Amino acid sequence: MLQKLREKSSGLLGTIVLAILIVPLGLFGIDQYLVQGSNNTVARVQAPPSWWHDAPSWWPVSMAWQEETVTVEDFRSRFEQARQQARAQQGDAFNPREFESAENKRSVLDSLIDQRVQRLAARNAGVVVSDRLVRTTIQDIPAFQVDGKFDPERYQLALASQVPAQSPAQFQSTVRDSLAETLVPAGLQESSFATTSEMNRLVKLIGERRDVTMLMLPPEASGEEIPEADAKAWYDSHQADFRAPETVTLEYVEIDAAAIPSPPPADEATLRARYEDEKAKFQTPEERLASHILIEVPAGADDATRKAAEEKARALAIQAREPGADFAALARANSDDVGSKDAGGDLGWVGKGMMVAPFEDALFAMAGPGVSDAVETEFGWHVIQLREVKAGQQEPFEQVRDALAEEQATADRERAVNDVMTQVVDQIYKNPNDLSGVAAASGLKVETLGPVSRESSEGIMASPGVKRAAFDEVRIQDGTISDPVEIAPGHNVVIRVSAHQPESARPFDKVRDEVTAAVRADRLLKDARKQGAALVARLKAGDTLASIAASKGLSEPNAIPGVPRGAPVPSVEVNEAMFAVDAPAGEGASTPGMAPLPDGSLVLFTVDKVVPGDASTIDDAQREMLKGQVEQVSGYEDAQAYIRELRKRMTVTVFEENL
């Protein structure tokens, strides 16, 4: 049989069939085979080639599609950043278990996918970010500023404290990529505007007032007995409303830093030693006022292009050193740095860590004002002009002694508190199920609290962190002492769950009165809606609120002129109903409406007049503030619509198993 197959496949027809099979396998099968089993991708974004934007994904040209991926590491890093941000915003209310929800994960992934989509779009559009824009953006970041001014030392310390740490060059590359990705969406957002007519209509809508006549109808007395079967049926269908909550009984010890004696003040020798250790903190770093001319060398340029750029830069350096030479004019005429060219190559004050290494080394190696030789960096060849040097300064010990003393006192107090906390933690490790050792180490006594539920806010249960630890499954099951929980700065508590009562159904016999009340309230509300619909029909047929009040033996309806939008008259829900009905058809007409209240009472009303807001009643400052808010919301929506449209033009594949 094998011999027959070999014979059949050796002819022209066999060769053609094999070729037909090999082509798709070569294009797709091998790739799938290599990728299979080693997929480290959470999402893949593919865009058509720039020369065929409408290329279908099934066409063989899809091999040339551009691609960006979100790796598992990318996702985990961004998810951890989101976790830290949520923890910082929510404080003790942060719940790690809730944060791990699939919804949160997908939200973070969507933001990363949008980022990759914008990156591909920027690449296709040829977006380029100048060095000056990168530098200005970094200098404007508040985290890198001291007293509102960019501080190079703060900049380097902040980058070093990142996890993982970043070099200035890495951070600049990140900022450059981010700017390229967001340049178009940000431009769309900033270009949003609201016209005068739009603002006038909005002011009229927001400031609208309505003249209303209102009649309050009390709930109809319901003295009927609720049959046992009806009550039991309600109980069976609403069992979640009649459950006893989960409760715990706690033992705890509070460790309050305010109760720990303060250490004695530091002596002179200690303060001077601290000054020597932290001398750099009291030093203003050197800065240099610089300009440059960039002769750009494109990535992948050949040797001839690189040599021509170098020769041009060297010639410009010689020309710039000539007596009377105008460096700014040379930069405007020759520089390829679009960010600084129009400013005569001006880079402003430059500190260490702000520029790429070869540029920085050359600038800070110059003995004084002048023009450097040609300097090569990853961007091309630079000619650097040093215009002025601002030397660093060291503050003397006497000038900063008080600050050092205050810092030392704070550090000593924190050390004393940490010593106590260390003893507490040691005792927890020695005996994780008994708080007596902890109490002895801290000099405090064991307190008790409970039973308490998750809704309790009594004592230490007012702290979300304590509440989370109290209802932790591990603590409940093994009765171990918790880690110290900070309930306020310098105020910690350790707890142990001594008793636990799980959530349970309350027997019908125990909650019959509550069930009966719930059934009666539900019937009252339904009756109020039914009655309201009938009364509105009467009003539409020509009846009046006054006649309805008289027929029910109620006092005259109340006329309330000028009810503003959103006012709780008599409640926010009723106000919404008043502004939901149509305006009266004409002079003397009115529009009826109704709104039932939770207690079964009914608000019957008529809207007698609608007065639009007056645009002249708000001043220019208020109008500008409102206009800015409208433009901000509209601009954000425009940017999001742009990103959604980009996503439609690309192919997004999500690997759920890697989330």
N, C-alpha and C positions, 0 to 999 in steps of 0.2 A: 504493500500500500504506500509506504514511504517512498519507494522507488517511483511509483506512478506520480505522486505529488511532485517529486523532483523533476520528472520528465515534463509534466504539465507546466511547471513554473519556469522552465528554462527557455521557453520561446518568447516571441515578441509580446503576445498577450499577457503572459505571466509577468514580464518585466513591467508592463504598463500598470497592471493591478498592484504590484509591489510598490511602484512609485506613488500611486494614489494613496496607498496605506502609509507609506513612510513619511510623506509630507505633513499630514496632520499630526502624526506621532512626533515628528521632529519639532513641530511648532508648539505643540501643547503637551503631549504625553510625557516627555522627558522632564519638562519643567514641573509638571504635577508630581512626578515620581520623586524628584529631588526635594521639593517642598514638603511632601508628605512626611509626617512624623516629626518635623522640626519647625513647626509653625510658631513663631514668637510674636505674631502680629495680632493685635486686637481689632484694628480696622485698616482697610486699604482704600485709598482714594485714587481713582484713575481719571485722567482728563485726556480728551482727544489731542492729537498733535496740533501745534500752533498753525500749521499750514492746511489743516482740514478740521475746522471746529465742529462740523456736523457729521463727522465720521461715525458710522454705526459700530457698536461694540463687537458685533459678530464678524465684521470685515477683517480680513487678514492684516490690515494695517494697524489693528489693535496692538500688534507687537510693538509699534512705535509710540504707543500712548505714554504719556508722562504719568508718573506714579509717586505718591507720598504715602507713608505708612505711619500708623500709631502702634508702637511696640508695647509689649507688656511693661517694660521699664518706664516708657513715657507715661503710660496710663497710671501706673502705681505712683510715680513721682507727682503727677498732677493731682491725683486723688488724695495723696498725703498733704499736699499744699492746701487743698480744699478742706481737709480735716482740721488742719492747724488754724485756718482762717475761721472756720465755724466754731472751734473751741475758744478762740480769742474773742469772737463776737458774743457767744452765748455764755461763756464763763462756766459756772457750776451747773448751769442748766443743760450743758452739752451732754448728749446721750450717745456714746460710741456705737451701741447696738443699732439704734435707729439710723445713725449716719451711714451704716453699711448697707442700707436698703438698695434694692435693684434700681429704684427710681433715681437715687443719688448717683449711682455708678453710671447710669445711662446719660444723666445730665452732664457729668464730667466728660464722658466720652464724646458727647455731641459737641461740646466746646472745643475739644481737640480736633474733631473732624472738621468743624468750621474753620479752625486755624489752618489745617492742611489745605482745605479748599481755597482759602484766601491766598495761601502761599503759591499754589499752582496758578491761580488767576494772576497774581502779581508777576510771576515768572513769564507767563504768556504775554502780559501787557508791557513787559520790559521796564518795570518799575525799578528805579535806582535811588538809593538813599545816600546823601552826601555825608562826608565826615563831619561837617559843621552841624548838621541836623542831629547826628548821633551824639556829638559832644554836648550840644545845647540841651538835648533831651535828658542826658545823664546829669548834667549840672542842675537841672530843674527838679530833680527827684528830691523831695523833702528829707528822705532818710540819709542823704549824703550831704546835708547842709548843717551848718552851725550858725545860729543867729541870722538865718535867711540867706546865707552865702555858702556856695559849694566849698566843701572842705576835703582836700585830697586824702588826708589821713583817715577821716571818717569813712570816705569812700572805700579805701583799701581794707579797713577793719570790717566794714559791712560785708564786703565780698568774701573775706576770709572766714566770716562766721556763718556763711551759707552752708547748707548740707545738700550735696557736697560743696566744698569751697570752690570759688571761681577766681580766675585771674582777670585783671582788667581787660585783656584782649578777648577772653572768652565772653565776658559780660558785654563788651562792645559789639561782638558778633551777634549775641542774643538780641540786643537792642536793635541792631541794624535789621535783623530778620523780622523782628516784631513790627518795626516801622514799615518795612516793605509790605508785610501782610495786611496791615491796618490802614495804610495810607489812603486807599480809595474809600473803604467804609467810613473812615473818620472824616474824609472830605465830604462825603455825602451827608453825614450827620451834621457837620458844621455848616453846610450850605443850606440847611432847611430854613424856611422863613414863613412867617404868617403875615398875611396882608391886613390892611386896615379894616377892610370889610369883614374879614374873618374874625378879627378881634372884636369888632363891634357886635357881630352876631353872638359871639361867645359871652361877652359882657351882658348882653340882653338876656341870654339864657340863664347865666349864673345868677344875675341879679333880679330875675323874674319874681314877682310877688302876686299872690292870688287873694282876692276877697272871697271868703268862704263863710257859709252859714252851716252850723253844725248842730246836730241833735244826738245826744247820747242816750241810747236805750239800754237799760240794765238787763242782765241775763234773766231769762224767764225762769221763775222758780221751778225747780225740778224736785218735787218731793217723792217721786216714784221710787219704789223699791227696785234695786237692781237684782234681778233673779240670780240665783246661785249659778245656774248654767252659763249665763252671760258673763258673770264675773270670772268664772273658771276659764271660759274660753278666752277672755282678755288676758288673764294670767298666763295661759299656755302660749299665747302668741306674742307676749311681751316679757318673757322670762328674764331677759337681760336687764329690765328695769327693776327687778325685785330680787337682787342678789346681795348677799352680805360680802363686803369687800375683803380682800386679803389684808391681814394685819400681822404685825410683828411686835414683840416686846424687846426692848433694847437695854443693854448695859453699856455705859460709856464713861470715858474720862476725857475731860477738856484740858488742853494745854494752851494757855494764854500767855503770849510773850509779855504782855503788860504786867503780869504777876511775877515775872522773873526779875530778880535784882539786877540793876545796871552795873557793868564792870567799871572800875575806876578809870579816870581819864588817862590817855596815853602820855608818856613822858616825851621830852624833847628829842631824845635819841631815836625813839620809835618813829616820830614824825619825820625826822630827817632821813631815816632809812626808807620810809615810804616815798618821800620826795625823790630820792635817788632811783628807786625802782620804777617810778612812774614819771620820770623826767620828760619823756617824749610827749606825755599828755599835756604838758605845760609849754610846749614849743610850737610856734607857728611855722609850718613848713615853707621852704623857699618856693617862690613862684616866678615865672618868667613870661614877659609879654612878648609874644611871637607872631610872626606872619610867615607865610610860605607860598611857594609856587610848586604845583604838582604837575609833573609830566606823566600822565597816566600810561601804564603798560597793561593792555588787556590780558586776561588770563589765557594761557596757551599761545601767547604771541611767539613768533619765531625770533631767532637770534638777531636778525637784521633789524627788526622793529625795536627790540630791547636796546641794541647798540645805538640806534638813532635817538631814542629817548634819553639815553645816558649822555650822549654828546650834546644834545640840546640843553639838558639840565646843567652840564658843566659850563657851557657857553653863557647861559643865563647867570650862573653864579659869578663868573668873571665880570660880566656886564654890570651886575648889581653892585660890585665892589668899586666900580669906577667913581671918581669924585663927582658929586652932584647927581648920581644915579637916583631915579625915583622907583623904589622897590614896588610901591603900590601900583604904579602905572605898568610896570613889567608884569605883575601878577594879573592885572585886569586883561592884559593883552595876550598872555601866554598860559596861564594856569588852567588845568583841567578840573580843578575842584569847584564844582558848581556852587557849593555851599559858601565858599569864601572868596571866590573870584571877584564878584561885584564889590566886595568890601576891601579890595586891594590885598587879598590874601590874609586879612586879619584873623587870627585865631584867639585873640583875647589872652587873658592870664592863664598860663598852663602850669599845672602842678604835676608832680610825679605820679604815674599811674593813669594819666588821662590819655596818653598817646601810645601808639605801638612802640615796641622796644627800640628799634634802630633810630626812629625819629627822636624819641625821648633821650636816648644816650647822646646823640649828636647835639641836641639843644642844651642839655645840662653840662656838656663837656666844654662849651664855649666859655672863654674866660670873661667876656664882656660883650657889650653890644657890637653887632657886626653881622656878616653874612657867612654862612657855612659853605663847605664844599657840597657837591651833590651827594645826597643820601638816598640809598635804595631801601624801600619797604615793600610789603606785599602789594601795595597799591601803585607803585611806580617809583619815579625819581623825584625827590624833593630838594628845593633850595630854601633854606631856612634863614629868616632874618630875626635875630635877637634884638629887641628894641629897648628893653629895660629889665632889670633884675630887682626883685623884692626879696631881700634876705630874710631867712627865718629868724625868729627871736625867742629867747628863753626867759620865762618869768622867774625871778629869784624866789628863793624859799620864803623869805619874809613876806612877800606879796601874796603867797598862796597858803600860808600857815593855817589860817582859820579854816579854809576849805579842807585842808588835809586833816585837821583835828576833827572836823565834823564827819568826814568820810571814815576816819579811823574809829570814832565812837560808834558809828553805824555798823561797821564791820565787826567790832568787838561784841556789840549787842547781838548781832546775827550769829556770831560764833557761839555765844552763850546759849542762845535759843537752840542752835543746831546741836550743841552738846546734849541738851535735855532731850531733844528729839532722837538723837542717836541712842541714848539710854532706853528711850521708849521702844524704839524699833528692836533693839537687842533683846528686851524683855519679851516682845511679841514673838521673836524667833525661838526664844528659850521655852516659852509656854504659850502657844498660840490660842489656847482655849480658856485662859484665865486672866482677867484684867487686874488681879490684885498686885502682880509684879509691876505692871505698868503704873498703877497708882502709887506704889512705893517709890518707883524711880522718879516720878514727877512731883511727888509730895502732895498729890491730890487724892480725892476719894472717888470711888465708883458710884455713878449715879444710874438711876433706872428711868425708863420712859416707856409707856405703852399700856395696853395695845394701841398701835397707831396704824392708820392706813396710808396708802399712797397720796391721798388727798389731804392728809394732816399737815398742818403748818405750826405745830406746837413745839416750842423750844428749838432744839437743834434740827428738827424736821423741817424747819423753814429753809434749810440749805438743800438745794437740789443734789449736791454731791453726797450729803449724808443720806438723803432719801434713796439715791441710786445704790449706795452701798448697803443700806438696810434691806433692800429687796433684791439683792444680788443672789442668784440661785446657789452659788457656792457657799456664801455666808450662811444662808438658810439651812443648807443640808448638813454642813459639818460644824457649824457654830464657831468658826474661827474668827479671830480679831481682825478687823479691817486694817488696811494701811492708814496712816494719818490723813484725814480729810480736812482741807483748809476751808473754814466757814467764813473767815474774814482775814485780812492781812495780819499775820502773826498770831492767828487764833485757829488752832487745830483741834480735832477730836478723833479719838479712835473708838470704834463701836463693836459690839458683839451681839448677834441675834440670840437671845435666850429662849424665845418661844415664837412659834409661827402658826398662824391659822390661815389655811388657804381660802381662796374665794369659794363661796358655796351658795347654793340656791336656798333662799328663804322659803320655808313651807307656806303654802297658800293660807293655812289657818292663821299664820303669824302676820300676814300682810293683807288680810281680806279688806280691812278698812281702806288701805292705800289703793288697792285694786278698784274698790267701789268708787272712790274719789276720782280715779283716773277715767273710769268708764263714764261717770257722770260729767266730768269736764269735757271729754270727747263729744258726748251727745250735745252738751250745751254749745260747743263750738260749731258743730254741724247745724244745729238749729239756728244759730246766729247767722251763718252763711245763707241758709235757706230763707230765713226771714228777711235778710238784707237784700237778696235778689228780688224778692217779691215787692219790697218797699221801693227799690230803685225803679222797678217796672211801673209802680203807681206814679212816681215822680215824673217819669218820662211821659206818662199818659196825661199829665196836667195837674196832678195832685201837688200839694205844697207840704213843706216840712211842718208848718204851723198846724195844718189840719191833721197831719199824722200824729203830732204831739198831743193835740186835743183829744183825738180818738183813743189814745192810750193813757190819757190822764197825766201827761208829763208837762213840765214847765216849757215855756216858749224856747225855741231854738236860739242859739247864740250866734250873733254875727261877728266874725273875726276878720277885720280888714287887714290887708297887706301881710299875709302869712308868707315868710321867706322860705325858699327851698331848703330842705334839710332840717328845719326847726322841729323839735319834738312836741308838736301840737296836735293831739295830746301825747303822741308818741311818734318816733321816727317812721314806723310802719304806716301809720295813718297819714303822715305827711307825704310819704311816697305815693300812697293811693290818691291823695289830692292832686299831686302833680302828674299822675299817670293818665288822668281823664283828659279828654279834649277840652280846649277852650270853648266858652259859650259861642253860639253861632252868630250872635249879634247883640245889639243894645237891648237890655231888658231880659235877655235869655239867660239860662243857667244850665250847667251840666251836672247831673246827679252822680253820686258815687257812694260806696260804702266800704267799711273795713272792720271785720270782726276782731275782737281782742281776745287774748288767751283765756280770760276768765269767763268768756261767754257773752260779755256785753258787746254792743254793736254801735259803731259810729256811722251815722247816716249824714251825708253832707251834700251841699250843692256848691259848685264853683260859679260865683256870680260875675266875676270880672278878673281879667288877667292883665297885669301891668308889666310890660317888659322892663328889663334893667336899663338904666340910663347910662350910656357910655360916658357922659360928661361928669358923672359923679365920682369917677376915679381919677387920681392925679397921674402925671406922667410917670412918676416912679413906680406906682402900682401897675400901671399899664405895661411898662417895660418888664417888670418882674413877671407878670402873667404871660407876656409875649415870650419871654425867655423860657418859661416852663413849657409852653405849647410847642415852641420850636425844638426844645430838647426832646420831648416825647415824640414829636413827628420825625425828627432826625434819626432817633434811635429806631423807629419803625422802618424808616427808609433803608437804613443800613442793614437791618435784619432781613428785609425783603430782598435786598441785593444779594446777601449771602445765601438765602433760600433759593434764589434764581440760579446762582452759581452751582449749588448742589444738584439742581435738576439737570445741569449740563454735564455732570460728572457721574461716574459710577462709584458708589460707596458700598463696600462689603464689610460687614461686621462679623467677627468671629466670637460669638457669644461665649463659647467654651473657655475663652482666655480672659474673660472679665473677672 
